[in-house]
Amino acid sequence: MHTIAGSVRMATSSERYFLRNGEFRIKINDILHWCRVAGAENRTAPIVVVHGGPGGNLYNFEQTIGPRLKEFSTIFYYEQRGSGRSEPPKEPDDYSIPTLVDDLEKICLDLGLEQIIPLGFSFGGELALEYTLAHPNRVKKLILQAPSIDDQKRIACTQLYGFKSVARGETRRKIQRCIEEKSTPEEQLEKVWEIANTETVDRFLFHNPEAARVNRRLWEESGLVNTGDMHRALLRQKRRLPDLLDRITSIDVPSLVLAGLYDRNVGLEICRDIYSQLQDAKLVIFNDSAHFPDIEETGKYSRVIREFLSTEGL
């Protein structure tokens, strides 16, 4: 049984969307999920923000691009099981793509959301694609920011090259030695993440140093920690589902793919591949951004999404 805490009310016959602004928690599949609504006064199909990680959170998104988006759209934030301010499952392995998709679908059902606009970033982009495949009639439009795919070797190679390109001094030499080891790219990447210092990670994720500082300050301010449980559980599942790039050719809803030119985490080519496989898509490249154009180019990011939402098709 689902239970809702917070400011949610039933819709009248004259209302299409009935969310109220505020923070609340909703119990879905025995997990208490943290949720928040902003911009409800716009009475639009809600943009449902699907965070990355796996196991990340939405705090930084709320504080940076969130205030701009709520000026013209209803924004629905929720954090996935075991992520951010949501409860973890009782079993540390109770994470899978079908389970995460089902969590989101039951949230929509419980709140009476007939149609949504998923906005998935990084791993959240992959999850948003999987949700759209599972529930195409629920999705009005689709927004993907630096979306990943379930190809761990390809992602690992992209990140290894990215780290090497931004590392300096002894850190760069350690990364180079790690890459030369006789091990898989995935194993090498795990070591590189341990080797990389704060400055290297910031250069890896951001093109603009000031944006990196803002991001890190918000990380610290939030007090939220990624336990890594979801990431490890998904990795143990190996290839989780049939190749995602092959399956998304059936998606025909208007879609917007957003990519930073300097993205070293997912890589621009994966974004291009996803864009080319979707039936009705537009690709926008942010020339002064890496993995987080929502933080590095907030003005352009907001304008692009507003224009996309205001058009009937692409």
Residue pairs with C-beta under 8 A, 6 or more apart in sequence:
2 26
2 27
2 28
2 106
2 110
3 26
3 27
4 24
4 25
4 26
4 27
4 110
4 111
5 24
5 25
5 26
6 22
6 23
6 24
6 25
6 26
6 35
7 20
7 21
7 22
7 24
7 37
8 18
8 19
8 20
8 24
8 111
9 18
9 20
10 18
10 112
11 17
11 18
11 112
12 18
15 43
16 43
16 114
17 40
17 43
17 44
17 45
17 46
17 74
17 113
18 112
19 37
19 40
19 46
19 74
19 76
19 111
19 113
20 37
20 40
21 37
21 38
21 39
21 40
21 41
22 36
22 37
23 34
23 35
23 36
24 35
24 36
25 32
25 33
25 34
25 35
26 32
26 33
26 35
26 78
26 107
26 110
26 111
27 33
28 103
28 106
28 107
28 110
29 81
29 99
29 102
29 103
29 106
30 89
30 90
31 81
31 82
31 86
31 87
31 88
31 89
31 103
32 86
32 87
33 78
33 79
33 80
33 81
33 86
33 87
33 103
33 107
34 78
34 79
34 84
34 85
34 86
35 76
35 77
35 78
35 79
35 107
36 58
36 62
36 76
36 77
36 78
37 46
37 74
37 75
37 76
37 77
38 62
38 66
38 70
38 74
38 75
38 77
39 69
39 70
39 71
39 72
39 73
39 74
39 75
40 74
42 70
42 72
42 73
42 74
43 74
44 72
44 73
44 74
44 309
45 74
45 115
45 116
45 117
45 140
45 141
46 73
46 74
46 75
46 76
46 113
46 116
46 117
47 69
47 73
47 74
47 75
47 76
47 116
47 117
47 118
47 119
47 143
47 305
48 76
48 78
48 104
48 108
48 113
48 116
48 117
48 118
48 119
49 58
49 61
49 75
49 76
49 77
49 78
49 119
49 121
49 124
50 80
50 104
50 118
50 119
50 120
50 121
50 124
50 125
50 127
50 128
50 131
51 57
51 58
51 61
51 79
51 80
51 83
51 84
51 121
51 122
51 123
51 124
52 120
52 121
52 122
52 123
52 124
52 125
52 148
53 80
53 83
53 122
53 123
53 124
53 226
53 230
53 231
54 80
54 83
54 95
54 123
54 230
54 231
54 234
55 80
55 82
55 83
55 226
55 227
55 228
55 229
55 230
55 231
56 83
56 84
56 122
56 123
56 124
56 226
57 79
57 83
57 84
57 85
57 222
57 224
57 226
58 77
58 78
58 79
58 84
59 84
59 218
59 219
59 221
59 222
59 224
60 215
60 218
60 219
60 222
60 295
61 77
61 121
61 294
62 77
63 218
64 214
64 218
64 294
64 295
64 298
65 294
65 295
65 298
65 301
65 302
66 75
66 77
68 298
68 299
68 301
68 302
69 75
69 302
69 305
71 302
72 306
72 309
73 117
73 305
73 306
73 309
76 113
76 116
78 86
78 104
78 107
79 85
79 86
80 86
80 100
80 103
80 127
80 230
81 87
81 88
81 89
81 94
81 95
81 99
81 100
81 103
81 230
82 88
82 89
82 95
82 227
82 229
82 230
83 226
83 230
84 224
85 224
88 227
88 229
89 95
92 229
92 233
93 233
93 236
94 233
95 229
95 230
95 233
95 234
96 233
96 234
96 237
96 240
97 126
97 127
97 130
97 150
97 234
97 240
97 241
98 134
100 127
100 130
101 127
101 130
101 131
101 134
101 135
104 127
104 131
105 131
105 134
105 135
105 138
107 113
108 116
108 138
113 138
114 138
115 138
115 139
115 140
116 138
116 139
116 140
117 139
117 140
117 141
117 142
117 143
117 309
118 128
118 131
118 132
118 139
118 142
118 143
119 128
119 143
119 144
119 145
119 305
120 126
120 127
120 128
120 129
120 143
120 144
120 145
120 147
121 144
121 145
121 146
121 147
121 292
121 294
122 145
122 146
122 147
122 148
122 265
122 266
122 291
123 148
124 147
125 144
125 145
125 146
125 147
125 148
125 274
126 147
126 148
126 149
126 150
126 244
128 142
128 143
128 144
128 147
129 142
129 144
129 147
129 244
129 248
129 251
129 274
130 241
130 244
131 138
131 139
132 139
132 142
132 251
132 253
133 247
133 248
133 250
133 251
136 250
136 251
136 252
136 253
139 253
140 253
141 253
141 254
141 255
141 256
141 308
141 309
142 251
142 253
142 254
142 255
142 256
143 255
143 256
143 258
143 305
143 308
144 255
144 256
144 257
144 258
144 271
144 274
145 258
145 259
145 293
145 294
146 258
146 259
146 260
146 263
146 265
146 266
146 271
146 291
146 292
146 293
147 257
147 266
147 270
147 271
147 274
148 155
148 266
148 270
149 155
149 244
149 245
149 270
149 273
149 274
150 239
150 240
150 241
150 243
150 244
151 243
152 186
152 235
153 184
153 185
153 186
154 270
155 266
155 267
155 270
156 184
156 185
156 186
156 188
156 189
157 185
158 264
158 265
158 266
158 267
158 270
159 189
159 192
159 204
159 264
159 265
160 175
160 179
160 185
160 188
160 189
160 192
161 264
162 204
162 264
162 265
162 267
163 175
163 192
163 196
163 200
163 204
163 264
164 172
164 175
164 176
164 179
165 264
166 200
166 203
166 204
166 264
167 175
167 196
167 200
167 203
168 199
168 200
171 195
171 196
171 197
171 200
174 195
175 192
175 195
175 196
178 188
178 191
178 192
178 195
179 188
179 192
181 188
181 191
186 235
196 204
198 216
202 209
202 212
202 213
202 215
202 216
203 209
203 212
204 264
204 265
204 290
205 212
205 215
205 264
205 265
205 290
205 291
205 292
206 212
206 215
206 290
206 291
206 292
206 295
206 296
207 260
207 261
207 262
207 288
207 289
207 290
207 296
208 288
208 289
208 296
211 292
211 295
211 296
214 295
215 292
215 295
234 240
241 247
245 273
245 274
245 277
248 274
248 277
248 278
249 277
249 278
249 279
250 279
251 278
251 279
252 279
252 280
253 280
254 280
254 281
254 308
254 311
254 313
254 314
255 278
255 280
255 281
255 282
255 314
256 281
256 282
256 284
256 304
256 305
256 308
257 271
257 274
257 275
257 278
257 281
257 282
257 283
257 284
258 271
258 284
258 286
258 293
258 301
258 304
259 268
259 271
259 272
259 283
259 284
259 285
259 286
259 293
260 268
260 285
260 286
260 289
260 290
260 291
260 292
260 293
260 296
261 268
261 285
261 286
261 287
261 288
261 289
261 290
262 289
262 290
263 271
263 289
263 290
263 291
264 290
264 291
265 290
265 291
266 291
268 285
271 283
272 283
275 281
275 282
275 283
280 313
280 314
281 314
282 308
282 314
284 304
286 293
286 296
286 297
286 300
286 301
288 296
288 297
289 296
289 297
290 296
293 300
293 301
294 301
